[in-house]
Structures are given as structure tokens and as C-alpha cells.
Amino acid sequence: MSTQELTQEQIRLIGLEVLARELGATGLIRFLQMYEQGSGDYTSERANILSNQKVAQIAERVSRQRSEEPPR
């Protein structure tokens, strides 16, 4: 069965089963604790932050920040 045919819930359950099998109960719990449900409304917040900016302004800021980053 292709993953494209699975529902989100089926994928979630399969993922949890695989994690439990590979990591054990404690490892599964530790993994799940790394991820927590966020709060707020990302779409609304993003719209407020970016509402007055043009794409060119955002691209310029990204380019400037990239040029200031130390090499890895």
C-alpha cells in the first residue's frame, strides 16, 4: 500500500508503531517529549509580521543575514 493512500491518522499510528518497535517504550516516550504542540495561530501571526513587506525586501534581508553568517 502506498503512503499516498493512507490517511493522516493511519500514517501517525504506523509511525508510532515503528518508533515503539525500534526505540522501545522509553525511547518512544523520550522521542515524543521532544515535540510539543505549539500554541497560537502561525498563519495569522505570519500575516501580521510580513503584511507590510514586499518580497524584494524579505529577499534582501535574507541575503544580508546569509552574508553576515560565519562559515560552517
Number of C-alpha atoms within 10 A of each C-alpha: 5 5 9 8 9 12 10 10 9 12 14 12 12 12 12 14 14 13 17 16 12 11 14 13 12 10 14 17 13 12 13 12 9 7 8 7 4 7 6 7 8 10 9 9 11 10 10 10 10 11 9 9 9 9 10 9 11 12 11 11 12 12 11 11 10 11 10 9 8 6 6 3
